[in-house]
Amino acid sequence: MNRIIAFFCLLLTGTLLIGCGSKTEKIKGTIIAEFDWNGEKHHITLEEMMQEISELPEYKQDQYQETKEGLEEYMTLMAESRLILMIAQDNDLQENEEIQEKIQDYLQELMLEKITDLEVEQKIKLTEDDLRLYYEENKEEYIDPEQVRLTCITVTNEERANETFQQIIEDGADIKELAQTLSDRGELEGPGADPEDPGNTGFITYNSFSDVVKPFVDAAFALEIGHTHDEVIRAEVRGEPYFMIFRKEEEKAERQKPFEEVRDSVESSAEQEKRDKLLESWLSNLRDKAQVKVHEDLIQVPVELEIEPDDPETPTETGTEESNEEQEGSSGETE
């Protein structure tokens, strides 16, 4: 199956030359395969094969060029694909209308890619100063927000939550140990429910959770390190109540990331901004040059046509009832 897929991929690359290496042509390179077709001798050279392999995706290159067996397999694929293309040529498929349309479509795509590359991509040249300027103008995008880490017990049973809270506040039980016990029972849900580290929320930010648990997040950030919140917080998510008990363990202040730390990200964003500006400027100039006019008033969203019933003479339920009533009335008059 893999060989069949590779074979058809080779056919679709478009890098093969039909009819190359005829008997009147002087062959350059080391001939590794040859065959006759329509009275002409055709050749495949080592240099051709290695060139084609070098143009494959990297994983395919490794598949074929690392062993002698792989090279021999690719040589066979080359020969077979050329033979099939020659059969197609003998059947004048190069003149097939559908194929020609696809060739034109692909040609236009290539032309668009090439002209865009010339007019936009090759003009994206940013210096180190350009990158630093972009960073300074967009520093707010490179900030680590304020974060806190909690030991949190989240359960869906209010009685269990109150019982646990009492154990911590009145009996002095350790919240971390209680989190482990509840996790072993399978009672933890939501923040702090990781069975590998029960109670640990990891570092969270103001945006880590939706607004429905905002009271929990606000209380977590307001709490002092080492302190347990003085009440059980209730939050309702999709109609289900959750009860949260937590202690603040660590906090990290908001931090501005230095340029050196985010340079790659800055470069990517700065290049995209430059690309967008170049593209818009280029297209705007093209529109002005061609004096493009758009008749927006003539652009209408198509109105869906009303679907007529399959049998317009078929009476509706109301019509049937009315008809029955008329028949009953007529019968009464006859009597």
C-alpha positions as CSV (number, residue, x, y, z in Angstrom):
1,M,0.0,0.0,0.0
2,N,2.8,2.4,0.9
3,R,4.5,1.7,-2.4
4,I,1.3,2.5,-4.3
5,I,0.9,5.8,-2.5
6,A,4.5,6.7,-3.1
7,F,4.1,5.8,-6.8
8,F,1.1,8.1,-7.3
9,C,2.7,10.9,-5.4
10,L,5.6,10.6,-7.8
11,L,3.3,10.9,-10.7
12,L,1.7,14.0,-9.3
13,T,5.0,15.9,-8.6
14,G,5.2,17.1,-12.1
15,T,9.0,17.0,-12.1
16,L,9.2,14.0,-14.5
17,L,10.2,14.7,-18.1
18,I,8.3,12.7,-20.7
19,G,10.5,11.6,-23.6
20,C,13.8,12.6,-22.1
21,G,16.8,10.7,-23.1
22,S,15.9,9.8,-26.7
23,K,18.3,7.8,-28.8
24,T,19.5,11.0,-30.6
25,E,20.2,12.8,-27.3
26,K,23.6,12.8,-25.7
27,I,23.1,11.6,-22.1
28,K,24.8,13.6,-19.4
29,G,25.3,11.7,-16.2
30,T,25.5,8.1,-14.9
31,I,22.7,6.0,-16.5
32,I,21.1,3.7,-13.9
33,A,18.0,2.6,-15.9
34,E,16.9,2.5,-19.5
35,F,13.9,1.4,-21.5
36,D,12.4,1.5,-25.1
37,W,9.2,3.2,-26.0
38,N,7.8,3.8,-29.5
39,G,11.2,3.1,-31.0
40,E,13.1,5.5,-28.7
41,K,15.4,4.7,-25.9
42,H,14.9,6.5,-22.6
43,H,17.2,6.8,-19.7
44,I,17.2,7.7,-16.0
45,T,20.5,9.0,-14.6
46,L,21.8,8.9,-11.1
47,E,21.9,12.7,-11.1
48,E,18.3,13.0,-12.1
49,M,17.2,10.6,-9.4
50,M,19.2,12.3,-6.6
51,Q,17.9,15.7,-7.7
52,E,14.3,14.5,-7.5
53,I,14.9,12.9,-4.1
54,S,16.4,16.2,-2.8
55,E,13.1,17.9,-3.6
56,L,11.0,15.5,-1.6
57,P,9.9,16.2,2.0
58,E,12.7,15.5,4.5
59,Y,11.1,12.3,5.9
60,K,10.8,11.0,2.3
61,Q,14.4,11.8,1.6
62,D,15.5,9.8,4.6
63,Q,13.3,6.9,3.4
64,Y,14.9,6.6,0.0
65,Q,18.5,7.9,0.1
66,E,19.8,6.3,3.3
67,T,19.9,2.7,1.9
68,K,20.7,1.1,-1.4
69,E,17.3,-0.7,-1.2
70,G,15.6,2.7,-0.9
71,L,17.5,4.1,-3.9
72,E,16.6,1.1,-6.0
73,E,12.9,1.4,-5.0
74,Y,12.9,5.1,-6.0
75,M,14.6,4.3,-9.3
76,T,11.8,1.7,-10.0
77,L,9.1,4.2,-9.1
78,M,10.7,6.7,-11.5
79,A,10.8,4.3,-14.4
80,E,7.2,3.1,-13.8
81,S,5.8,6.6,-13.5
82,R,7.5,7.7,-16.7
83,L,6.1,4.7,-18.5
84,I,2.5,5.5,-17.4
85,L,3.0,9.2,-18.3
86,M,4.1,8.1,-21.8
87,I,0.9,6.0,-22.1
88,A,-1.1,9.0,-21.1
89,Q,0.7,11.1,-23.7
90,D,0.1,8.4,-26.4
91,N,-3.7,8.8,-25.6
92,D,-3.4,12.6,-26.1
93,L,-4.4,13.2,-22.4
94,Q,-2.3,16.3,-22.5
95,E,-5.1,17.8,-24.6
96,N,-7.9,16.7,-22.3
97,E,-10.1,19.7,-21.5
98,E,-10.4,18.9,-17.8
99,I,-6.7,18.5,-17.4
100,Q,-6.0,21.7,-19.2
101,E,-8.4,23.6,-16.9
102,K,-6.7,22.2,-13.9
103,I,-3.3,23.1,-15.4
104,Q,-4.5,26.7,-15.9
105,D,-5.9,26.9,-12.4
106,Y,-2.6,25.6,-10.9
107,L,-0.6,28.0,-13.2
108,Q,-2.6,30.9,-11.9
109,E,-2.0,29.9,-8.3
110,L,1.7,29.7,-9.0
111,M,1.7,33.1,-10.7
112,L,-0.2,34.6,-7.8
113,E,2.2,33.1,-5.3
114,K,5.2,34.3,-7.2
115,I,4.1,37.9,-7.8
116,T,3.0,38.2,-4.1
117,D,6.4,36.9,-3.1
118,L,8.1,39.5,-5.3
119,E,5.9,42.4,-4.2
120,V,5.5,41.5,-0.5
121,E,7.6,38.8,1.0
122,Q,10.9,39.8,-0.5
123,K,10.4,43.4,0.8
124,I,10.0,42.3,4.4
125,K,13.3,43.4,5.7
126,L,13.5,44.2,9.4
127,T,16.5,45.3,11.3
128,E,17.2,44.7,15.0
129,D,16.2,48.3,15.7
130,D,12.9,47.7,13.9
131,L,12.3,44.8,16.2
132,R,13.1,46.7,19.4
133,L,10.9,49.6,18.2
134,Y,8.0,47.1,17.7
135,Y,8.6,45.7,21.1
136,E,8.5,49.1,22.8
137,E,5.3,50.1,21.0
138,N,3.6,46.8,22.0
139,K,5.1,46.1,25.4
140,E,1.6,45.3,26.8
141,E,1.5,42.2,24.7
142,Y,4.6,40.8,26.5
143,I,3.5,40.9,30.1
144,D,3.2,37.9,32.5
145,P,0.1,38.8,34.5
146,E,-0.2,38.5,38.3
147,Q,-0.5,34.9,39.4
148,V,-1.3,32.9,42.5
149,R,-1.1,29.3,43.5
150,L,-3.6,27.7,45.9
151,T,-4.2,24.5,47.8
152,C,-7.9,24.1,47.0
153,I,-10.6,21.6,47.9
154,T,-13.6,21.7,45.5
155,V,-16.6,19.4,46.1
156,T,-20.2,19.3,44.9
157,N,-21.6,18.2,48.3
158,E,-22.4,21.1,50.6
159,E,-22.4,19.0,53.7
160,R,-19.0,17.6,52.9
161,A,-17.7,21.1,52.2
162,N,-18.9,22.4,55.6
163,E,-17.6,19.4,57.4
164,T,-14.1,19.8,55.8
165,F,-14.0,23.5,56.5
166,Q,-14.8,22.9,60.2
167,Q,-11.9,20.3,60.3
168,I,-9.5,23.0,59.0
169,I,-10.7,26.0,61.0
170,E,-11.7,24.4,64.3
171,D,-9.7,21.2,64.5
172,G,-6.5,22.5,62.8
173,A,-6.5,19.8,60.1
174,D,-4.1,20.3,57.2
175,I,-5.9,21.2,54.0
176,K,-3.3,19.4,51.9
177,E,-3.9,16.1,53.8
178,L,-7.7,16.5,53.6
179,A,-7.4,17.1,49.8
180,Q,-5.5,13.9,49.5
181,T,-8.1,12.0,51.5
182,L,-11.0,13.4,49.4
183,S,-9.1,12.7,46.2
184,D,-8.6,9.1,47.2
185,R,-12.4,8.9,47.7
186,G,-13.0,10.4,44.3
187,E,-14.8,13.4,45.7
188,L,-12.7,16.3,44.4
189,E,-14.0,18.3,41.4
190,G,-12.8,21.4,39.6
191,P,-9.8,23.5,40.9
192,G,-7.4,21.3,42.8
193,A,-8.8,18.0,41.6
194,D,-5.6,16.7,39.9
195,P,-5.2,13.1,41.3
196,E,-1.4,13.3,40.8
197,D,-1.2,16.4,43.1
198,P,-4.5,16.8,45.0
199,G,-5.4,20.3,46.0
200,N,-2.7,22.0,43.9
201,T,-4.2,24.5,41.5
202,G,-0.9,25.4,39.8
203,F,-0.5,29.1,39.1
204,I,-3.7,30.8,38.0
205,T,-4.4,34.3,36.7
206,Y,-7.5,36.5,36.8
207,N,-8.5,35.0,33.4
208,S,-8.0,31.4,34.3
209,F,-11.7,30.9,35.0
210,S,-15.0,32.2,33.8
211,D,-16.9,35.0,35.5
212,V,-19.2,32.5,37.3
213,V,-16.4,31.8,39.7
214,K,-15.2,35.5,40.0
215,P,-15.8,35.6,43.8
216,F,-13.4,32.7,44.2
217,V,-10.8,34.3,42.0
218,D,-11.1,37.7,43.7
219,A,-10.8,36.1,47.1
220,A,-7.8,34.1,46.1
221,F,-5.9,37.1,44.9
222,A,-6.9,39.2,47.9
223,L,-5.8,36.5,50.4
224,E,-2.4,36.7,52.2
225,I,0.1,33.9,51.6
226,G,-0.3,31.0,54.1
227,H,-3.9,32.0,55.0
228,T,-7.0,30.0,54.4
229,H,-10.1,31.9,53.2
230,D,-12.5,32.4,56.1
231,E,-15.6,30.9,54.4
232,V,-16.7,28.3,51.9
233,I,-17.3,29.9,48.5
234,R,-20.2,28.6,46.5
235,A,-20.3,28.8,42.7
236,E,-22.8,27.5,40.3
237,V,-21.5,26.2,37.0
238,R,-24.1,25.0,34.4
239,G,-26.7,24.6,37.1
240,E,-24.4,22.5,39.4
241,P,-23.1,23.9,42.7
242,Y,-19.5,23.7,43.6
243,F,-18.1,24.5,47.1
244,M,-14.5,25.7,47.4
245,I,-12.1,25.9,50.4
246,F,-8.6,27.2,49.7
247,R,-5.3,28.4,51.1
248,K,-3.0,30.7,49.3
249,E,0.5,29.2,48.8
250,E,2.4,31.5,46.4
251,E,2.0,34.6,44.3
252,K,3.8,36.2,41.4
253,A,3.6,39.9,40.6
254,E,3.0,41.1,37.1
255,R,6.2,41.0,35.1
256,Q,7.3,42.7,31.9
257,K,9.1,40.2,29.7
258,P,12.4,41.5,28.5
259,F,13.0,41.9,24.7
260,E,15.6,39.1,24.7
261,E,13.1,36.6,26.1
262,V,10.4,37.3,23.5
263,R,12.6,38.3,20.5
264,D,11.3,35.4,18.3
265,S,7.7,36.2,19.1
266,V,8.4,39.9,18.4
267,E,10.0,39.1,15.1
268,S,7.1,37.0,14.0
269,S,4.5,39.6,14.9
270,A,6.6,42.5,13.4
271,E,7.0,40.6,10.2
272,Q,3.3,39.9,10.0
273,E,2.5,43.6,10.6
274,K,4.9,44.6,7.9
275,R,3.5,42.0,5.5
276,D,-0.1,43.3,6.1
277,K,1.0,46.9,5.4
278,L,2.9,46.0,2.2
279,L,0.0,43.9,0.9
280,E,-2.6,46.6,1.6
281,S,-0.4,49.3,0.0
282,W,0.3,47.1,-3.0
283,L,-3.4,46.2,-3.5
284,S,-4.5,49.8,-3.0
285,N,-2.1,51.0,-5.7
286,L,-3.3,48.3,-8.0
287,R,-6.9,49.4,-7.4
288,D,-6.1,53.0,-8.1
289,K,-4.1,52.2,-11.2
290,A,-6.9,50.1,-12.6
291,Q,-9.6,52.6,-11.5
292,V,-11.6,49.8,-9.9
293,K,-15.3,50.6,-9.3
294,V,-17.5,48.4,-7.2
295,H,-21.3,48.8,-7.7
296,E,-22.2,47.8,-4.1
297,D,-25.9,48.6,-4.7
298,L,-26.1,45.7,-7.2
299,I,-24.7,43.2,-4.7
300,Q,-27.7,41.5,-3.2
301,V,-28.0,38.5,-1.0
302,P,-30.0,35.9,-2.9
303,V,-33.6,35.5,-1.6
304,E,-34.6,32.0,-1.0
305,L,-37.4,30.9,-3.3
306,E,-40.6,29.8,-1.6
307,I,-40.9,26.0,-1.9
308,E,-44.2,25.0,-3.3
309,P,-45.9,21.9,-2.1
310,D,-45.5,18.8,-4.2
311,D,-49.2,18.5,-4.8
312,P,-50.9,21.9,-4.5
313,E,-54.3,20.4,-4.9
314,T,-53.9,18.2,-1.8
315,P,-56.2,19.8,0.9
316,T,-54.8,20.9,4.2
317,E,-56.2,19.5,7.4
318,T,-58.4,22.6,7.9
319,G,-59.6,22.3,4.3
320,T,-60.5,18.7,4.8
321,E,-62.5,19.5,7.9
322,E,-64.3,22.3,6.1
323,S,-65.1,19.9,3.2
324,N,-66.5,17.3,5.6
325,E,-68.7,19.9,7.3
326,E,-70.1,20.9,3.9
327,Q,-70.8,17.3,3.0
328,E,-72.6,16.7,6.3
329,G,-74.6,19.9,5.8
330,S,-75.6,18.8,2.3
331,S,-76.7,15.4,3.6
332,G,-78.9,17.0,6.3
333,E,-80.6,19.2,3.7
334,T,-81.4,16.2,1.5
335,E,-82.9,14.4,4.4
